[in-house]
Amino acid sequence: MSESKKHTGELGTLSIGKLLTKLSIPATIGMMVMVLYNVVDTIFVARYVGTMAIGGLAIVMPITMLISATGMALGVGGSSLISRYLGAKENDKANTVFGNLLMLTLTFTVVFSVIGYVFPDTILRLFGADGEILPYAKEYYLIVLAGTPFLGLSMAANNIIRSEGNARMSMVVMVVSSVINLILDYILIIEFNWGISGAAWATLFSQILTFLFITYYFIGSGKSTIKLKLHNLKLDFVRVKEVLAIGSSSFARQGSASLVAILINNSLMFYGSESDVAIYGILNKVMMMSIFPMIGLVQGFLPILSFNYGANNFDRVVKVINLSFISSFALGLVGLFIMAVFPTGVFEIFTTDQEIITQGAKFLVIVIIVIPLVGIQMLGASFFQAIGLAKPALLLTLARQVFFLIPLVFILPKFFGIYGIWYAFPLSDISATILTLIYLYPHYKKIKLLELEEVN
């Protein structure tokens, strides 16, 4: 049996606890390495370029995230379909989805990148760049924008590797990308003294090399169940529609995060100062550190649920739902404990600016106070993605950012000043979790009934 067929077979046979551990831990390690890269990248920039350069990174991050979100969204949509087709033993359909996925990702990311180069100043100012931050943001932006097609394709393809059940290879991809980036950061920022341009070139080179590594996995290694065939690059609009429908919730998540970043950056400049934008840039990294185990869990959860739902193994579907939700809440509690006990120490990792450390530590405690609920939200939206219900997946994905966080960021600062921006985070998390549970319970109950029928 080939390695890829072994991974696919285990999705339907290995015990749920072992399977979730096997898929989630490599995904979590990969996420951890990527988060550590982002953290160290920010430390390099803060200590060797300056505090305002962190503000520049904070401005550019949601821009590139919005473009690269295309790859993530299409990858999630494609991987949901591919996992279900593999579960139903329809490999030809899985290959068609893969080819269409790559062509869609390439088209969208190239178009978005071109638009980004045509209107750089307009876009940067829209995202909140001004004053001392603008030159840093523009210098970084004009370089990293070239890498977004490579990043989008890599993110899409890496989701497909996970859909095969090959979490270890997916982890290797993320580790390779992050390690290359860190090495180049050290060389270009410290040794060559290229400043924020060094950080940008390091990111671009690592994205290109990661893309080449993934390309070899699918074309030259012989380890993938999914095969890239030229005729599958021709768009099949039935498959395209399915991929876009399911992936729309992931794109909405990333897109709404970018929209929130625009609003928060501009609100911080209005109610605070450029230093507050820098604090937000660090807070984003800290939040990533606290939720990456939950993201890893979700990445293990998705292919297990999709495969077994496609194979009508409803007892396994119930087990993976139960175990994932319990595990996610426990991981959130651990993250909350660490961040709440050592908030000042967390900020001291990034900067020596005492004002930013003091203020940032206070804001951090407010933002992360209900972090254990975030995993419930992510799993709820992912549940609907995994079973192919695009509308509730999209709704729950938009809930926290669009329906709750954006209105609260508009309203609360009018009463609480800059603190209102930070109060908006825990209030939106609580509201979104309640909505998630309201939507999820009837579907969970229905699957429980199908499980009973399966047993009888």
Buried (B, 14 or more C-beta within 10 A) or exposed (E): EEBBEEBBBBBBEBEBEEBBBBBBBBBBBBBBBBBBBBBBBBBBBBBBBBBBBBBBBBBBBBBBBBBBBBBBBBBBBBBBBBBBBBBBEBBEBBBBBBBBBBBBBBEBBBEBBEEBEEEBEEBBBBBBBBEBBBBBBBBBBBBBBBBBBBBBBBBBBBBBBBBBBBBBBBBBBBBBBBEBBBEBBBBBBEEEEBBBBBBBBBBBBBBBBBBEBBBEBBEEEEBBBBBBEEEBBEEBEEBBEBBBBBBBBBBBBBBBBBBBBBBBBBBBBEBBBBBBBBBBBBBBBBBBBBBBBBBBBBBBBBBBBBBBBBBEBBBBBBBBBEBBBEBBBBBBEEBBEBBEEBBEEBBBBBBEBEEBBEBBBBBBBBBBBBBBBBBBBBBBBBBBBBBBBBEBBBBBBBBBBBBBBBEBBBEBBEEBEBBBBBBBBBBBBEBBBEBBBEBBEEBBEEBBEBBEEBEE
